[in-house]
Amino acid sequence: MASFNCKLSLIFLIIVSMSFFHQAMAAPYYSTPTISPTTFKAMPWKQAFATFYGDETASETMGGACGYGNLFNSGYGTATAALSTVLFGNGYSCGQCFQIMCVKSKFCYTGFTTITATNLCPPNWSQDSNHGGWCNPPRQHFDMSKPAFMKIAQWKAGIVPVSYRRVPCVKKGGIKFALQGNGYWLLVYVMNVAGGGDVASMWVKGSKTGWMSMSHNWGASYQAFATLSGQTLSFKLTSYTSHETIIVNNVAPSNWRVGMTYQANVNFH
């Protein structure tokens, strides 16, 4: 119903290639001594609205503003949604998990479904916020994949009021790091994040360097302008929600390549 809201995904498909997948188990990690690990817990229920975009195949949800590429290959599948600007939070909400249930509509099904935020539903200022501009600020809105929407309501409803809440993300295995860039610029897409599901800040360390702060690029990507070729890579991440910090040592070997994805053996709580 709101497919026009998610065309930004094409931009990110240009710079993200997820055609190769490699898993590399990292060396043992440790939490930063100055920060105690915090287990993320479910938050209170809130009210919003939901629509859907694409068809039953969810092909239009691939890519997306978070930069996860092919959502099947990156482990998110069809249980995803694009968030309105208010919820998207400049990309810091990428990877967050939500329980959503349809309420106060004759089209509702019983129960809830759990989705991961993988895309942005941008404003449509050409339409009134209550008649088509569903993702215009300050609206809290979920533009869900059609398979996800069909778990909470009949698709013919188009738009339904919903209750939603943040919940812990349950993931298999450790955090994944998809590497892009060139010899002087490292761009890392962080995926498969458990706990709060999000990342607030990130650092990288080569085997010949100290820790270097990475800047937030967009969505779930962080960048460092440095020459790191031929070095094993370690990453330090802080959760946006729980503020937990973990260090993943030597997750990418010295012969790492752009276009590859490396997986750690650790994750947030």
Disulfide bonds with the S-S distance in Angstrom:
Cys66-Cys94 2.02
Cys97-Cys169 2.07
Cys102-Cys108 1.95
Cys121-Cys135 1.99
